């Protein structure tokens, strides 16, 4: 189980008067994710989703609050936690000079995957993601959709318990996007826990068990898509979001 309690992250920015000011990208975020659940982290660009997921993945240190993963915390168990996590964003950079096969082999080294099962593991993942035709092609020559498949394969190679996916389908065509959504559903069947951040409300409505709606760094609603739609008297999560923020979105 993953538990986030009163998580805050403070940054400093330059305001319009060219003065330094503090602001919270996330301010008091709390939620839980159980085994075998897909949790949608929903909100517009700038809502605080990426900052939140980077803290959960151990990439950013929170200003305050607690993150607990299977009862462990980053202060005392960072390596053990990160062995169970895969992090993927829409703009994750990978080595363009390597082939897909070489990258996956390198990831096997990094995560300590036994050499006796590497070939079969890479072959299996390649088949699942339909990567056979470019398995030995240089990553720099791949399309955006193919590169994102490689990124998913990278995440799968050590069989993580938790997937943290940040805008994973952003900029992808409908076929590549659907492949990622199908992958998420299959991993859920295996009991994996998936945090799925997106501003595509329709995607979340399709695959998420529960959602955490965030606006300007604050949780404005949590619950199942069905319950949120019922409570807001709407037929989709997009309309529900606008009801919850009062009808319009102000980026200020």
C-alpha positions in Angstrom: 0.0 0.0 0.0 1.1 3.5 -0.8 0.2 6.3 1.6 0.7 10.1 1.2 0.0 12.3 4.2 -0.2 16.1 4.1 2.5 16.4 1.4 3.8 19.9 0.7 6.5 21.2 -1.7 7.6 24.8 -1.6 9.5 26.6 -4.3 10.7 30.2 -4.9 9.8 32.1 -8.0 10.2 35.6 -9.4 6.9 37.5 -9.5 5.8 40.2 -11.9 7.5 42.8 -9.8 10.7 40.9 -10.2 10.7 40.0 -6.5 11.3 36.6 -5.0 8.3 34.9 -3.5 7.5 31.5 -2.0 4.7 29.3 -3.4 3.5 25.8 -2.8 3.3 23.6 -5.9 1.6 21.1 -3.7 0.0 22.0 -0.4 -1.3 19.3 1.9 -1.9 16.4 -0.5 -3.2 13.2 1.1 -4.4 9.9 -0.4 -3.9 6.2 -0.3 -3.4 3.6 -3.1 -4.1 -0.1 -2.4 -2.6 -3.1 -4.2 -4.1 -3.7 -7.5 -5.6 -0.2 -7.9 -5.3 2.4 -10.6 -5.3 5.8 -9.0 -5.8 8.8 -11.4 -4.0 12.0 -10.5 -6.1 14.5 -12.4 -5.9 18.2 -13.0 -4.9 20.8 -15.6 -1.3 21.7 -16.5 0.4 23.4 -13.6 -1.9 21.8 -11.0 1.0 20.2 -9.2 0.7 16.6 -10.6 4.3 16.2 -11.8 5.7 17.7 -8.6 3.6 15.3 -6.5 4.6 12.2 -8.5 8.3 13.1 -8.4 8.1 13.3 -4.7 6.4 9.9 -4.5 9.1 8.5 -6.8 11.8 9.8 -4.6 13.1 12.3 -7.2 12.1 15.4 -5.2 12.3 15.8 -1.5 9.1 17.1 0.1 9.1 20.3 2.1 7.0 18.5 4.7 4.6 15.6 4.9 5.0 11.8 4.8 5.3 9.2 2.0 4.9 5.5 3.1 5.3 2.6 0.6 4.6 -0.8 2.1 5.3 0.7 5.5 8.8 2.0 4.4 10.0 5.6 4.1 12.6 7.2 1.9 14.7 8.5 4.8 15.5 5.0 5.9 14.7 2.7 3.0 15.4 4.6 -0.2 17.0 1.8 -2.2 14.5 -0.8 -1.2 11.6 1.5 -2.2 13.1 2.4 -5.5 13.5 -1.2 -6.5 9.8 -1.6 -6.4 9.0 1.5 -8.4 9.0 2.4 -12.1 8.6 6.1 -13.1 7.6 7.2 -16.5 6.7 10.6 -17.9 5.7 11.9 -21.3 9.1 13.5 -21.8 11.4 10.9 -20.2 14.8 11.0 -22.0 16.6 7.8 -23.0 19.9 7.1 -24.7 19.4 7.8 -28.4 22.7 6.1 -29.4 21.7 2.7 -28.0 19.4 0.2 -29.6 16.3 -0.9 -27.7 17.9 -4.2 -26.9 21.0 -2.6 -25.5 19.0 -0.2 -23.3 16.9 -3.0 -21.9 20.1 -5.0 -21.2 21.6 -2.0 -19.4 18.4 -1.7 -17.3 18.8 -5.4 -16.4 22.3 -4.6 -15.1 21.0 -1.6 -13.2 18.2 -3.6 -11.4 20.2 -6.8 -11.0 18.0 -9.0 -13.2 19.5 -12.5 -13.3 21.4 -13.1 -16.5 19.8 -16.5 -16.9 16.4 -14.9 -17.6 17.3 -11.7 -19.4 16.9 -12.9 -22.9 13.5 -14.5 -22.3 12.4 -11.4 -20.3 13.4 -9.0 -23.1 11.8 -11.2 -25.7 8.6 -11.5 -23.7 8.3 -7.8 -23.2 9.2 -7.1 -26.8 6.3 -9.3 -27.9 3.8 -7.8 -25.5 4.6 -4.2 -26.7 5.0 -5.3 -30.3 8.6 -4.1 -30.5 10.2 -7.0 -32.4 10.7 -5.0 -35.6 12.8 -2.3 -33.9 14.3 -4.3 -31.0 17.8 -3.8 -32.5 17.2 -0.4 -34.0 18.9 2.7 -32.6 16.5 4.6 -30.3 17.3 7.9 -31.9 15.7 6.7 -35.2 12.4 5.6 -33.6 9.1 7.4 -33.8 7.6 9.1 -30.8 5.2 6.2 -30.2 8.0 3.6 -30.6 10.2 5.5 -28.2 7.4 5.5 -25.6 7.0 1.8 -26.0 10.7 1.5 -25.2 10.2 3.6 -22.1 7.4 1.3 -21.0 9.6 -1.7 -21.6 12.3 0.0 -19.4 9.7 0.2 -16.6 8.7 -3.4 -16.9 12.1 -5.0 -17.0 12.5 -5.3 -13.2 8.8 -6.3 -12.6 8.0 -3.4 -10.2 5.1 -3.4 -7.8 4.3 0.3 -8.3 4.1 2.2 -11.6 4.2 6.0 -11.4 3.0 7.3 -14.8 3.1 11.0 -15.5 1.3 12.2 -18.7 2.4 8.9 -20.3 0.2 9.3 -23.4 0.8 13.0 -23.9 1.5 13.8 -27.6 0.9 10.2 -28.7 -1.4 9.0 -31.5 -4.5 7.1 -30.7 -3.0 3.6 -31.3 0.1 4.3 -29.1 -2.1 5.8 -26.4 -4.4 2.8 -26.4 -1.4 0.4 -26.1 -0.3 2.2 -23.0 -3.8 2.1 -21.5 -4.1 -1.7 -22.3 -0.7 -2.2 -20.6 -1.9 -0.4 -17.5 -5.0 -2.6 -17.3 -3.0 -5.8 -17.7 -0.6 -4.7 -14.9 -3.5 -4.1 -12.6 -4.7 -7.7 -13.2 -1.3 -8.8 -11.8 -1.9 -6.9 -8.6 0.3 -3.9 -9.5 -0.5 -0.4 -8.2 -0.6 2.3 -10.8 -0.6 6.1 -10.2 -1.7 7.6 -13.5 -1.4 11.4 -13.9 -3.2 12.9 -16.8 -5.2 16.0 -17.9 -7.2 13.7 -20.3 -10.2 13.2 -18.1 -11.7 10.6 -20.5 -8.7 8.3 -20.1 -9.0 8.4 -16.4 -12.7 7.7 -16.5 -12.0 4.7 -18.6 -9.3 3.0 -16.5 -9.1 4.4 -12.9 -10.6 2.8 -9.8 -10.3 6.1 -7.9 -9.2 9.6 -8.8 -7.5 12.4 -6.9 -8.5 15.8 -8.5 -5.9 18.6 -7.9 -6.1 22.3 -8.7 -3.4 24.8 -7.8 -1.7 22.3 -5.6 -4.7 21.4 -3.5 -6.9 18.3 -3.6 -10.4 19.4 -4.5 -12.0 15.9 -4.7 -11.2 12.2 -4.3 -13.4 9.2 -5.0 -14.5 6.8 -7.8 -15.3 8.4 -11.1 -18.9 7.3 -10.7 -19.3 8.8 -7.2 -17.8 12.1 -8.3 -20.1 12.4 -11.3 -23.0 11.5 -9.2 -22.2 14.1 -6.5 -21.5 16.8 -9.1 -24.6 15.8 -11.1 -22.5 15.5 -14.3 -22.0 12.8 -16.9 -18.2 13.0 -17.2 -15.1 13.9 -15.1 -14.3 17.0 -17.2 -17.6 18.6 -16.4 -17.3 17.4 -12.8 -13.9 19.2 -12.5 -15.3 22.5 -13.7 -18.2 22.2 -11.2 -15.8 21.6 -8.4 -13.7 24.7 -9.2 -16.7 26.9 -9.7 -17.2 26.8 -13.4 -13.9 28.2 -14.9 -10.2 27.7 -14.7 -7.9 30.6 -13.9 -4.2 29.9 -14.4 -3.1 32.7 -12.1 
